[in-house]
Amino acid sequence: MSGFTSLGRLLAVPLALGVFWTAPAEAKKSSIGGLYSISVAGLKIGQGSLSLVLQGNAYSAKVGLKPAGIGTLFSTGKGGAEASGWLVGSKVVPAKYKMASHAANRDFYVALSQGSGHIRSADVTPQFKPNKERIKVRNRHRKNAMDPLSAALMPVRSSQDALGPAACKRKLPIFDGWTRFDIQLSYKGTKDVSGRGYDGAVVVCNARWIPVAGHRPSKASVKYMAKAPMEVWLAPLGRDNVLIPYRISIDTRTGRLVVQASKLRLEAGQRDRAGR
């Protein structure tokens, strides 16, 4: 995979989200739009755009990614992804996911069909080259797994749990079309943020990347990612009991990678925390 595509797949966890399903007109609706700034070692390298719609128990989302700042000197790649599905209590049940990007004169494409919390089918281009060391992705790895964008939508049982330890008490089982991995979250604390379209508290989670299948265990990048310090800030945007990443940081060999909301716009059909 190219560096840009690998970065895009990493950023899919914090950014998120398609337009495949239409909820009944009477269902309450919340929509979020915004921009995320992407930097490494304090230098801006990219920009992500986000649109998310929550209507009834359905979600529909879209994200775009392109170089920005100093990143335009090194890459002409760009990409985007869409995802949709349903929220069932405190669980996310994805339905469809598509990702397409172009970088280093190559096209990358993923289409996942999902149901009942499992990956039912996957169409991926390009395929990994055969390698005996690579841990093969088997059917069991596609069960109880979700796409990267749907994983960025994090519901809790009630609004009282939104800014406490329960928000971080989760393991995200993710299949991106090539690899299966987990993101293990744990509670760290809370912070107050303001000035980017959301004024209020965010819950701060420590995060750990756990490779499961599709990886080559001896690769230096896999070993590094498994140990790299990560942190995710979650904000209750759109609804009190649904959180999305406001900021994510990952320590890399070239400096800290930070993806942070730079501008958010919220339109809510019901009362929520934003602007309180």
N, C-alpha and C positions, 0 to 999 in steps of 0.2 A: 504494500500500500504506500502511496505517496505521503510525504509529511503533511501536506494540506489535508488529505483525506483522513489521516489518523487524527489530526487535530480536530477536524469536524466531528468525528465520531466521539471524541472525548467531550466536546462541547455540547453534544446532543443531550448529555445528562443534565446540565444546568439550563439550557435554553428550552424550549419545547414547542412544537405542537401543531389540520387537514380540513377537509370540508366534505366529508362523505355522508354524513347523516343529518337529517333535519328533524328536530324535536317538534312536538305539538305546539301550536302558536300560543296556547295559554300557559306553557311552562315558563317559569321565571328564568331570566337570561342575564348573564354577566359576560362582558367581553373585555379583554385586555390586549393592548397593543403597546409595543415599545421597542427600544433599542438597547443592545448590550455592547459595551466596549470590551475589547479583548486586548490584553497587554502581556508582555513578557519582560521581566526585569525592569518594569516601569515604562517600557516603550510600547506604544500602541501598534498592534500588528493587524487587527481585524475588527470587524463590526458584525454583530448579529441582529437580525430583525425578528420580531415575535408577534404573532397574533394567536389568541386563544379565546374560544367561546365555550362557556358552560351554559347549557340549556336543559332544564330538567335534570335527568341523571346522565345526560350525554355530554361528551366533550369533543371538540374539534379544534385542531391546532395546526399551525404552519410556522416554519422557521427558515430563515435565509442566512447565509454566511458568505462574507466576501473580505478580501484584504483591505486594510485601511492604514493610514499613517505610514510608518516605515515598512509595513508589510507589503505595500504596493511595489517596493523596489525588488522584492524577492519572489513574488508569486502573482500570477494572473488567474489563479484558480478561484472558483466560486461554486456554491452548491446550495441545496435546500432540502427540506424534508417535510412530510406531512404525516399526521397520525390522527386516529379517531377511535372512539370506543365509549364505554360507559363507566360510571362510578356506582358501585354496589356497596353501600355502607362505607367502610373505610378501605375498600379494595378498589383497584383500578383493573378493569376488564377490557383490554384493547381489542379492536376489530381489524384495523388495517394500518399499514405503515409503508411509506415509500421514501426513498432517499436517492437523489441524483446529484453528482458533482463532476466537475471537469478540472483536472490538474495535471501538470507535467505531460500535457498532450495525451492524456488518457481519460476515458469516461468510466465512472463508477456508478453502479446502480444496485439498489436493493428494493425488493417488494416482498413484504411479509403479510400473510393471511393468518389471523389469530382468532381464537375462540375458546371459551371456557378457561381462560388463563393459560393457554398453551399456544405454541407456534405450530400452525397446521401445515403451512407450506412456505417455501422461501425460494425466490428467484434472485440470483446474485451474479453480478459481473464486475470485475473478472473473478475467476476462481483462484484459490491459492495453488501454487505449484506443489506437486507431491513432495513430501518430506517425511522420512520415517520417524523423526523425532516429534513431529507435531501431534498433539493430543487430538484424536479424531472426535468431531462433534457427532454424537449419537442421538437417537430419538429421545433418550431420557433427559438429555440436556435441553431439549426444546419444550419439555413439560414444566409447568409452573414457571414460565419465563415470559418476558415482555420486551417490546422494542425500546430503544433508548429514549425516544421522545415521550412516550407514555410514562416512563419511569420518572420523569421530571414533575409529574402531577402527583401530589402527595396529600391525600385526604386523611383526616383524623376522625375519630368517632363523634366528637362534639367540639364546639367552639372553645370550651374550657381547656381542651387538650392542645390547642393550636400553638401556644407559646410556652409549652412546658416539655418535659422529657419525652412524653408520648410522641411528639412530632418527629423525634430523631430515632425512636425505637423501631427500626425496620432494616431489613436487608433487601436490596433491590436486585432481583435476578434478571439479568439483561442478555438478550441475544441480538447482535447487530447485523446478522446475516453471515458474518465470517467467524465470529468468536462468541463464546458464552462466558460471561463473567458476573460477579456479584459486586455491588457497592454496599458495604456495611456501614451504617450510620450509628453514631452514639452521641448522646447529649453533652454539650459543653457549657452552654449558658445562653444569655440573651443580650441584645444590643439595641439601642435606639438609632434609627436612621431618618434622614429627611432630605428634601430638596431634589428628589429624582422622580417625583410623581407619587411617592408613597411616604407618608409621615407616620411613624409608629415603631413598634418593636419588631425585631426579627429574632428567630431562634437560631442559635449557632450549633452546628453539628460537626463533630469530627467525622472523617470519611476514610474508608480503606478500600482499595481496589483488590479484588481477589480473582485471579485467573482460574477458569474452570475447564474450558475446552477450546480447541482451535488455536492454541498458543504453542510456541516452542519454548519449553521451560528453561533451556540454557541461554536464551537470548538475553543480552544485557539489559535491553529496554524492558523486558518482562520482569526481570528481577528488580530493576529499579522502581518500576511502577507499583509493584507489590509492597514496597517499603516506603514509598514517597508520602510525606505528610500532605493531607488534603483537608479542606474545610469548606463547608457549605452553609450559607445563611438562607433561611427559608422565611418567606413573607406570606401572610394570609391575605392574598389578593383575590378579589372576585367574590369569595364567600369566606365566612369566618372559619369553616371547617375544611378548607382546601388551601394548601400551601404550594408555592412554586419557588424555585431558587431565585434569590435576589443577587447572590454573589457566590462564586466558587473560586477557590485558590488551590493550586497544585504546585508543589516544589518540583522543578525540573532541573536538568543539568545545565541549562542555559539561563536559569533564573526562575523566579516565581511567575507562573501563568495565572492570570486573574481575569475572570469573566464577571463583569458587574453591570447591573442595570444603570444606564445613563439617562434614560427617559422612559417613563411608563405612563400609559393612559388607561384609565378605568371607566367603563360604563356599566353600571350595575342596575339590575331590575329589582334588587332587594337591598336591604341595608347591609353594609360590610364595614370593615375596619379602615379602609383607605380614607384619608382625609379627616378622621376623627380627631 
